[in-house]
Amino acid sequence: MKKRLFLLDLVGLLALIFADQFTKYIAVLHLKDQPAIPIVPDVLELSYLENRGAAFGMLQNQKIFFVFVAAIIVSVIAYVIFKMPKKKKYNALHVLLVLIAAGALGNMIDRLRLNYVVDFISFVLIHFPIFNVADIYVTTATIVLVFLLLFYYKEEDLSFLSFKQTKYRELN
């Protein structure tokens, strides 16, 4: 059962990364050095951007920092998935963690391969920063995860994450 669930997580992760990388490939192919393509006029458009920073242009050209943070996030997610009980109540948590890991890895691949992240989706109505599919994975999964942690999972449901303290007898 554990191997089967791990295999499902891995297949889902790879499929999500492929979808992210494929959409970025299509964006480079059709949007680079081209004017923005309106999808919904004055609301949503496709517009190519090479993002060397984080959201809102923060931390420009900090490739090593971003790769390090992504590696830590993916490592923590792998640990949590490994420790997570194999009960139905944790299925949503599995999916959300795989989405977050796929988003982190999708953008990390861009940073390692290109030294920037390809962004191409723009909500021009609210002047939101241009983003990509990996960003959608991370943002939506994190919002749902926070909701579940606040309102669905109880403290005892997450006890599998605590480190058990071993009591040692004093040697006299």
N, C-alpha and C positions, 0 to 999 in steps of 0.2 A: 504493500500500500504506500509506504513512504517513497520507494523508488518511483512508483507510478506518478505520484503527486509531484515529485521533483522533476520528472520528465515533462509533465504538463506545464510546470512553471517555466522550464527551459524552452520548450517549444513556443509558449506564449511570449516569452521574453524575446526570442529570436524573431518571431513574426512581427512584433511591435517595432523592434529596431529596424527590420527590413522595411516596414511601411514608412517609418520616419526617414530613413536614408533614401528610399525611392522617391518620396515627395520632394526631398531636397535636391535630388538629381534632376527631377523634372523642373524644379524652380530654376536651377542653374541653366538648364538647357533652354528654357523658354522665357525667363524673366531677366536674366543678367543683361545689363546694358540696354534694357528695353523700358519704355514707359509703363507705369502701373496699369494693371488690367482690372477695371471695376467689375465686381461680382454683383453687388447691390450698390448702385450709385450713391455716393456721399455717405455710405455706411461701411462697406466691406470691399477691400481690394487686394489683389496680389501684387506685391512690390518687393523686389529683390533687395536684400541687405546683407552685408558681411559684418556680423556682430563680433567684435573682438573683446567685448566686455560682458557684463551681466545685464539684467533688466534695467531699463531706464539709462543705459549707457554707463553704469557704474563699473569700476574696476577694469578699465580698459587695459588690454595687453597683459593680463595676468594669467597666462595659459597654465603655468605650473600650479598656481593656486587652484584654479578651477579643476584641473585634472586630479589634484590631490583631494579636493573636497568630494568630487564625484566618486573617486575610489573608496573613500571612507563611507559615503552614503551607501554604495553598493555592497560594501563589506558588512555594514550594520544590517542592511536588509537581508543579506544571505544568512547572517547569524539568526535573525529573528525568524525567518522562514524555517531554518533548520530546527530551532527550538519550539516552534509553534505546534500545539497539539493537532492531531489529524482529525478534528471534529468539524462537522458541517457549519457550526457557528463561526468558524474562522475562514470560510471560503472567501468572503468579501475582503477580509484583511489580506489574504493571499493575492487576490487580483489587484488590489490597490498597491501593494508593495511591488508586484511585478511591473505595474505601470510606472511607478516612480523610478524603479531601477532601469527600465527601458528608456525613459526620458533622459535620465542622467547619462546612461551609456551612449545614447544616440548623439547627444551634444558633445560628449567626451570624444567620440570617434571623429567628429568634425574638428574639434580643437587639435587633436593629435595629427590628423591627416592634413588639415588645411590651415591651421593656426587661427581659425575663426569659425563661428557657427553660422550656417546659412539660415536666415530668417526670411519669411516671404508672405505672411498673413498679416494684414493690417486693418484694424478697426479705425477708419478715419473719422467716424462720427464723434468719437470721444478722444481722439488723438492718443490712442493706446499704443505702447511700443510694439513694433513689428515682432512677430513671434513665429514659431514653427510647430510641427506636430509633436515633437518631443516635449516642448513647453506645455502643450495642451495636456499630455499625459501627466506630467508632474503637477501642474496646477490643479486640474480637476481631481486627480487622485488624492492630493494633499487636502483639499477642501473636504472631500467626502471622508477621508481618514480622520480629520479633526472632529467632524460631526459624529462619527462612530465612536471615537474615544471619549467624547464628552457625553453622549446620550445613549449609546448602545452597550458598549463593553463596560463591565464593572471592574473594579480593581482586582478582584479575584480571577477574572477572566484573563488578566494579563500577568498573573503571578509566575507564569513560565519564564518571564524575562528577568525575574529577580535572581540575584546571586545568593545561593543558600550559604548561610554562615555555619561553619562547622565549629562546634564547641569542643575545646580541648581541655582535658583534665590537667590540672596543675600537678606536676611531678614533684613530690616532696621527698 
